[in-house]
Amino acid sequence: MTWAPVGTDATNMPGMPAMAQAIGSYVNAQGGINGRKLKVLTCNERNDAVAVTACAQQASQAGAVAVVGSYSEEGSSFISALEADDIPYIGGYGITEDEYQSLMSFPINGGLPALLAGSGLQLAQTCKRVRLVRPDSITGDQFPIFLDQGLNAAGKKDVDDILTKDDATDYTPVATQAVGDDKHSTCVSAVLGDHTSTFFDALRRVGDEQPKVQLSSVIGSVQQSVIDASGGAKSPLEGARITSWYPPASDPKWNEMKSVVNKYAFGDNAIDVADPGVQTTWIAYQVFLKVVRGMGPKAKIDSESVRRAMNATTGLSTGGLTPDLGWTDKDLLGIPDHARMVNTKVVYQEVRDGRLVQYRPGFVDLTSTLRPSSDGLLNP
C-alpha cells in the first residue's frame, strides 16, 4: 500500500499514490517480482489521524506485505497501527519523528532533521541572521530545532522563529515581519509546504521593490513547479538556496523513473517528476523490489518475512539517488531521538535562471551535525 493526503486544505501529495500505481503497472509488464504479480493499493490519509488509521487497517485486511513510499504527518497513529499488525513501513517521506523510532520503519532519507540542519549549515555561510517562517503546529515545532543545529554547528545564533498558519490565503503581515530591516545579510527561510509559494508571492509585494534578503527553503516546500508558477527566471525565488535529499530532476539518474511515468502514467497530471514525494515513492519501491527479489522465487512473501529481509539488508544501491542504504545495526547512525536513521546526506541546490540546479557537487553528510559529541555539544 501507498498512502498520502489528497484534496485537503493543507499539504497534498497526490503524486505519491499515482507514482505507486504506475510502478505497479511497470513491474507487472516486466513479469512481476520473481514471476509474481505486484498488487498496489492506495489510500487517501487526508491529513487526518482517523483516516490514516483506517488506511493501515485496510492494508492489514488486504494482507499488504508493506506500506511503501508514503506520506503522513500523523506518525503516532499510523506507526502504532502498523506495529500491531507487524507491517513494515518502507521509505516514508520522513515528516515525523515516529518514522525514525519504530522497528517497523525503514527510512531512506534523513527527513526533516537532515533537510533543516543542512539548510542551517548552508545559510550560516552567508547569513548573519536567519528568520524562519513555519507552521504553528506540532510538526512545525520541530523546524527551528533542526535549523538551529545547522546554524549553531557553524557558530551562528538561533533562528528567529516566526509562526503562522499553513493554510492561510494571505501572508503579507508575516512577510513584512520576516523582511524586517531588509538587509543583504538577513536570510528568510520559509517551510510551509504547499503554501510556501503563497508566502513568497506576499514577500514580492512587500515594499516598493524586491526585498534584499536572501531566500531559502527545503525541497517539498519549493520545487520546480513552484518556481515556474511564480515567474520562472523572474520569480522572487531566483537565487534562493534549497536543501534536498536527492539530486535535481534534471540528473540522468532519474531517467528510468521518467520513462515509467511517460509510458505508464501518460497524461496523469498528479505526477510531477521533480516532486520529492514522487521521488521518494520511486526510490522506496526500488528498495522494496530489490529486497523482495533477493528473497528468491520460492520464498514466502508476507509482512513478517519482508520485515526480516529489510533488517538484514545493507549496502543496497539506489543508483546514486541516495547513498547506499541498509538497516542492520551497523547502518544505524546513532542520531538522538531518531534511532532508525541510516542516511543523513543532503544535496544543496539553488534557483538559477528559473531552474533548480545543484549548487555544489555530491552529497553533504550531516551525521556529525545531528549527533552530539561526547561532551554533549554538537559536533562542528
Secondary structure as a PSIPRED ss2 file (coil, helix, strand):
# PSIPRED VFORMAT (PSIPRED V4.0)

   1 M C   1.000  0.000  0.000
   2 T E   0.000  0.000  1.000
   3 W E   0.000  0.000  1.000
   4 A E   0.000  0.000  1.000
   5 P C   1.000  0.000  0.000
   6 V C   1.000  0.000  0.000
   7 G C   1.000  0.000  0.000
   8 T C   1.000  0.000  0.000
   9 D C   1.000  0.000  0.000
  10 A C   1.000  0.000  0.000
  11 T C   1.000  0.000  0.000
  12 N C   1.000  0.000  0.000
  13 M C   1.000  0.000  0.000
  14 P C   1.000  0.000  0.000
  15 G H   0.000  1.000  0.000
  16 M H   0.000  1.000  0.000
  17 P H   0.000  1.000  0.000
  18 A H   0.000  1.000  0.000
  19 M H   0.000  1.000  0.000
  20 A H   0.000  1.000  0.000
  21 Q H   0.000  1.000  0.000
  22 A H   0.000  1.000  0.000
  23 I H   0.000  1.000  0.000
  24 G H   0.000  1.000  0.000
  25 S H   0.000  1.000  0.000
  26 Y H   0.000  1.000  0.000
  27 V H   0.000  1.000  0.000
  28 N H   0.000  1.000  0.000
  29 A H   0.000  1.000  0.000
  30 Q C   1.000  0.000  0.000
  31 G C   1.000  0.000  0.000
  32 G C   1.000  0.000  0.000
  33 I E   0.000  0.000  1.000
  34 N C   1.000  0.000  0.000
  35 G C   1.000  0.000  0.000
  36 R E   0.000  0.000  1.000
  37 K C   1.000  0.000  0.000
  38 L C   1.000  0.000  0.000
  39 K C   1.000  0.000  0.000
  40 V C   1.000  0.000  0.000
  41 L C   1.000  0.000  0.000
  42 T E   0.000  0.000  1.000
  43 C E   0.000  0.000  1.000
  44 N E   0.000  0.000  1.000
  45 E C   1.000  0.000  0.000
  46 R C   1.000  0.000  0.000
  47 N C   1.000  0.000  0.000
  48 D C   1.000  0.000  0.000
  49 A H   0.000  1.000  0.000
  50 V H   0.000  1.000  0.000
  51 A H   0.000  1.000  0.000
  52 V H   0.000  1.000  0.000
  53 T H   0.000  1.000  0.000
  54 A H   0.000  1.000  0.000
  55 C H   0.000  1.000  0.000
  56 A H   0.000  1.000  0.000
  57 Q H   0.000  1.000  0.000
  58 Q H   0.000  1.000  0.000
  59 A H   0.000  1.000  0.000
  60 S H   0.000  1.000  0.000
  61 Q H   0.000  1.000  0.000
  62 A C   1.000  0.000  0.000
  63 G C   1.000  0.000  0.000
  64 A C   1.000  0.000  0.000
  65 V C   1.000  0.000  0.000
  66 A C   1.000  0.000  0.000
  67 V E   0.000  0.000  1.000
  68 V E   0.000  0.000  1.000
  69 G C   1.000  0.000  0.000
  70 S C   1.000  0.000  0.000
  71 Y C   1.000  0.000  0.000
  72 S C   1.000  0.000  0.000
  73 E C   1.000  0.000  0.000
  74 E C   1.000  0.000  0.000
  75 G H   0.000  1.000  0.000
  76 S H   0.000  1.000  0.000
  77 S H   0.000  1.000  0.000
  78 F H   0.000  1.000  0.000
  79 I H   0.000  1.000  0.000
  80 S H   0.000  1.000  0.000
  81 A H   0.000  1.000  0.000
  82 L H   0.000  1.000  0.000
  83 E H   0.000  1.000  0.000
  84 A H   0.000  1.000  0.000
  85 D H   0.000  1.000  0.000
  86 D C   1.000  0.000  0.000
  87 I C   1.000  0.000  0.000
  88 P C   1.000  0.000  0.000
  89 Y E   0.000  0.000  1.000
  90 I E   0.000  0.000  1.000
  91 G C   1.000  0.000  0.000
  92 G C   1.000  0.000  0.000
  93 Y C   1.000  0.000  0.000
  94 G C   1.000  0.000  0.000
  95 I C   1.000  0.000  0.000
  96 T C   1.000  0.000  0.000
  97 E H   0.000  1.000  0.000
  98 D H   0.000  1.000  0.000
  99 E H   0.000  1.000  0.000
 100 Y H   0.000  1.000  0.000
 101 Q C   1.000  0.000  0.000
 102 S C   1.000  0.000  0.000
 103 L C   1.000  0.000  0.000
 104 M C   1.000  0.000  0.000
 105 S E   0.000  0.000  1.000
 106 F E   0.000  0.000  1.000
 107 P C   1.000  0.000  0.000
 108 I C   1.000  0.000  0.000
 109 N C   1.000  0.000  0.000
 110 G C   1.000  0.000  0.000
 111 G H   0.000  1.000  0.000
 112 L H   0.000  1.000  0.000
 113 P H   0.000  1.000  0.000
 114 A H   0.000  1.000  0.000
 115 L H   0.000  1.000  0.000
 116 L H   0.000  1.000  0.000
 117 A H   0.000  1.000  0.000
 118 G H   0.000  1.000  0.000
 119 S H   0.000  1.000  0.000
 120 G H   0.000  1.000  0.000
 121 L H   0.000  1.000  0.000
 122 Q H   0.000  1.000  0.000
 123 L H   0.000  1.000  0.000
 124 A C   1.000  0.000  0.000
 125 Q C   1.000  0.000  0.000
 126 T C   1.000  0.000  0.000
 127 C C   1.000  0.000  0.000
 128 K C   1.000  0.000  0.000
 129 R E   0.000  0.000  1.000
 130 V E   0.000  0.000  1.000
 131 R E   0.000  0.000  1.000
 132 L E   0.000  0.000  1.000
 133 V E   0.000  0.000  1.000
 134 R E   0.000  0.000  1.000
 135 P E   0.000  0.000  1.000
 136 D C   1.000  0.000  0.000
 137 S C   1.000  0.000  0.000
 138 I C   1.000  0.000  0.000
 139 T C   1.000  0.000  0.000
 140 G H   0.000  1.000  0.000
 141 D H   0.000  1.000  0.000
 142 Q H   0.000  1.000  0.000
 143 F H   0.000  1.000  0.000
 144 P H   0.000  1.000  0.000
 145 I H   0.000  1.000  0.000
 146 F H   0.000  1.000  0.000
 147 L H   0.000  1.000  0.000
 148 D H   0.000  1.000  0.000
 149 Q H   0.000  1.000  0.000
 150 G H   0.000  1.000  0.000
 151 L H   0.000  1.000  0.000
 152 N H   0.000  1.000  0.000
 153 A H   0.000  1.000  0.000
 154 A C   1.000  0.000  0.000
 155 G C   1.000  0.000  0.000
 156 K C   1.000  0.000  0.000
 157 K C   1.000  0.000  0.000
 158 D C   1.000  0.000  0.000
 159 V C   1.000  0.000  0.000
 160 D E   0.000  0.000  1.000
 161 D E   0.000  0.000  1.000
 162 I E   0.000  0.000  1.000
 163 L E   0.000  0.000  1.000
 164 T E   0.000  0.000  1.000
 165 K C   1.000  0.000  0.000
 166 D C   1.000  0.000  0.000
 167 D C   1.000  0.000  0.000
 168 A C   1.000  0.000  0.000
 169 T C   1.000  0.000  0.000
 170 D C   1.000  0.000  0.000
 171 Y C   1.000  0.000  0.000
 172 T H   0.000  1.000  0.000
 173 P H   0.000  1.000  0.000
 174 V H   0.000  1.000  0.000
 175 A H   0.000  1.000  0.000
 176 T H   0.000  1.000  0.000
 177 Q H   0.000  1.000  0.000
 178 A H   0.000  1.000  0.000
 179 V H   0.000  1.000  0.000
 180 G C   1.000  0.000  0.000
 181 D C   1.000  0.000  0.000
 182 D C   1.000  0.000  0.000
 183 K C   1.000  0.000  0.000
 184 H C   1.000  0.000  0.000
 185 S C   1.000  0.000  0.000
 186 T E   0.000  0.000  1.000
 187 C E   0.000  0.000  1.000
 188 V E   0.000  0.000  1.000
 189 S E   0.000  0.000  1.000
 190 A E   0.000  0.000  1.000
 191 V C   1.000  0.000  0.000
 192 L C   1.000  0.000  0.000
 193 G H   0.000  1.000  0.000
 194 D H   0.000  1.000  0.000
 195 H H   0.000  1.000  0.000
 196 T H   0.000  1.000  0.000
 197 S H   0.000  1.000  0.000
 198 T H   0.000  1.000  0.000
 199 F H   0.000  1.000  0.000
 200 F H   0.000  1.000  0.000
 201 D H   0.000  1.000  0.000
 202 A H   0.000  1.000  0.000
 203 L H   0.000  1.000  0.000
 204 R H   0.000  1.000  0.000
 205 R H   0.000  1.000  0.000
 206 V C   1.000  0.000  0.000
 207 G C   1.000  0.000  0.000
 208 D C   1.000  0.000  0.000
 209 E C   1.000  0.000  0.000
 210 Q C   1.000  0.000  0.000
 211 P C   1.000  0.000  0.000
 212 K C   1.000  0.000  0.000
 213 V C   1.000  0.000  0.000
 214 Q E   0.000  0.000  1.000
 215 L E   0.000  0.000  1.000
 216 S E   0.000  0.000  1.000
 217 S E   0.000  0.000  1.000
 218 V E   0.000  0.000  1.000
 219 I E   0.000  0.000  1.000
 220 G C   1.000  0.000  0.000
 221 S C   1.000  0.000  0.000
 222 V E   0.000  0.000  1.000
 223 Q C   1.000  0.000  0.000
 224 Q H   0.000  1.000  0.000
 225 S H   0.000  1.000  0.000
 226 V H   0.000  1.000  0.000
 227 I H   0.000  1.000  0.000
 228 D H   0.000  1.000  0.000
 229 A H   0.000  1.000  0.000
 230 S C   1.000  0.000  0.000
 231 G C   1.000  0.000  0.000
 232 G H   0.000  1.000  0.000
 233 A H   0.000  1.000  0.000
 234 K H   0.000  1.000  0.000
 235 S C   1.000  0.000  0.000
 236 P C   1.000  0.000  0.000
 237 L C   1.000  0.000  0.000
 238 E C   1.000  0.000  0.000
 239 G C   1.000  0.000  0.000
 240 A C   1.000  0.000  0.000
 241 R E   0.000  0.000  1.000
 242 I E   0.000  0.000  1.000
 243 T E   0.000  0.000  1.000
 244 S E   0.000  0.000  1.000
 245 W C   1.000  0.000  0.000
 246 Y C   1.000  0.000  0.000
 247 P C   1.000  0.000  0.000
 248 P C   1.000  0.000  0.000
 249 A C   1.000  0.000  0.000
 250 S C   1.000  0.000  0.000
 251 D C   1.000  0.000  0.000
 252 P H   0.000  1.000  0.000
 253 K H   0.000  1.000  0.000
 254 W H   0.000  1.000  0.000
 255 N H   0.000  1.000  0.000
 256 E H   0.000  1.000  0.000
 257 M H   0.000  1.000  0.000
 258 K H   0.000  1.000  0.000
 259 S H   0.000  1.000  0.000
 260 V H   0.000  1.000  0.000
 261 V H   0.000  1.000  0.000
 262 N H   0.000  1.000  0.000
 263 K H   0.000  1.000  0.000
 264 Y H   0.000  1.000  0.000
 265 A C   1.000  0.000  0.000
 266 F C   1.000  0.000  0.000
 267 G C   1.000  0.000  0.000
 268 D C   1.000  0.000  0.000
 269 N C   1.000  0.000  0.000
 270 A C   1.000  0.000  0.000
 271 I C   1.000  0.000  0.000
 272 D C   1.000  0.000  0.000
 273 V C   1.000  0.000  0.000
 274 A C   1.000  0.000  0.000
 275 D C   1.000  0.000  0.000
 276 P H   0.000  1.000  0.000
 277 G H   0.000  1.000  0.000
 278 V H   0.000  1.000  0.000
 279 Q H   0.000  1.000  0.000
 280 T H   0.000  1.000  0.000
 281 T H   0.000  1.000  0.000
 282 W H   0.000  1.000  0.000
 283 I H   0.000  1.000  0.000
 284 A H   0.000  1.000  0.000
 285 Y H   0.000  1.000  0.000
 286 Q H   0.000  1.000  0.000
 287 V H   0.000  1.000  0.000
 288 F H   0.000  1.000  0.000
 289 L H   0.000  1.000  0.000
 290 K H   0.000  1.000  0.000
 291 V H   0.000  1.000  0.000
 292 V H   0.000  1.000  0.000
 293 R H   0.000  1.000  0.000
 294 G H   0.000  1.000  0.000
 295 M C   1.000  0.000  0.000
 296 G C   1.000  0.000  0.000
 297 P C   1.000  0.000  0.000
 298 K C   1.000  0.000  0.000
 299 A C   1.000  0.000  0.000
 300 K C   1.000  0.000  0.000
 301 I C   1.000  0.000  0.000
 302 D C   1.000  0.000  0.000
 303 S H   0.000  1.000  0.000
 304 E H   0.000  1.000  0.000
 305 S H   0.000  1.000  0.000
 306 V H   0.000  1.000  0.000
 307 R H   0.000  1.000  0.000
 308 R H   0.000  1.000  0.000
 309 A H   0.000  1.000  0.000
 310 M H   0.000  1.000  0.000
 311 N H   0.000  1.000  0.000
 312 A C   1.000  0.000  0.000
 313 T C   1.000  0.000  0.000
 314 T C   1.000  0.000  0.000
 315 G C   1.000  0.000  0.000
 316 L E   0.000  0.000  1.000
 317 S C   1.000  0.000  0.000
 318 T C   1.000  0.000  0.000
 319 G C   1.000  0.000  0.000
 320 G C   1.000  0.000  0.000
 321 L C   1.000  0.000  0.000
 322 T C   1.000  0.000  0.000
 323 P C   1.000  0.000  0.000
 324 D C   1.000  0.000  0.000
 325 L E   0.000  0.000  1.000
 326 G C   1.000  0.000  0.000
 327 W C   1.000  0.000  0.000
 328 T C   1.000  0.000  0.000
 329 D H   0.000  1.000  0.000
 330 K H   0.000  1.000  0.000
 331 D H   0.000  1.000  0.000
 332 L C   1.000  0.000  0.000
 333 L C   1.000  0.000  0.000
 334 G C   1.000  0.000  0.000
 335 I E   0.000  0.000  1.000
 336 P C   1.000  0.000  0.000
 337 D C   1.000  0.000  0.000
 338 H E   0.000  0.000  1.000
 339 A C   1.000  0.000  0.000
 340 R C   1.000  0.000  0.000
 341 M C   1.000  0.000  0.000
 342 V C   1.000  0.000  0.000
 343 N C   1.000  0.000  0.000
 344 T C   1.000  0.000  0.000
 345 K E   0.000  0.000  1.000
 346 V E   0.000  0.000  1.000
 347 V E   0.000  0.000  1.000
 348 Y E   0.000  0.000  1.000
 349 Q E   0.000  0.000  1.000
 350 E E   0.000  0.000  1.000
 351 V E   0.000  0.000  1.000
 352 R E   0.000  0.000  1.000
 353 D C   1.000  0.000  0.000
 354 G C   1.000  0.000  0.000
 355 R E   0.000  0.000  1.000
 356 L E   0.000  0.000  1.000
 357 V E   0.000  0.000  1.000
 358 Q E   0.000  0.000  1.000
 359 Y C   1.000  0.000  0.000
 360 R C   1.000  0.000  0.000
 361 P C   1.000  0.000  0.000
 362 G C   1.000  0.000  0.000
 363 F C   1.000  0.000  0.000
 364 V E   0.000  0.000  1.000
 365 D E   0.000  0.000  1.000
 366 L C   1.000  0.000  0.000
 367 T H   0.000  1.000  0.000
 368 S H   0.000  1.000  0.000
 369 T H   0.000  1.000  0.000
 370 L H   0.000  1.000  0.000
 371 R C   1.000  0.000  0.000
 372 P E   0.000  0.000  1.000
 373 S C   1.000  0.000  0.000
 374 S C   1.000  0.000  0.000
 375 D C   1.000  0.000  0.000
 376 G C   1.000  0.000  0.000
 377 L C   1.000  0.000  0.000
 378 L E   0.000  0.000  1.000
 379 N C   1.000  0.000  0.000
 380 P C   1.000  0.000  0.000
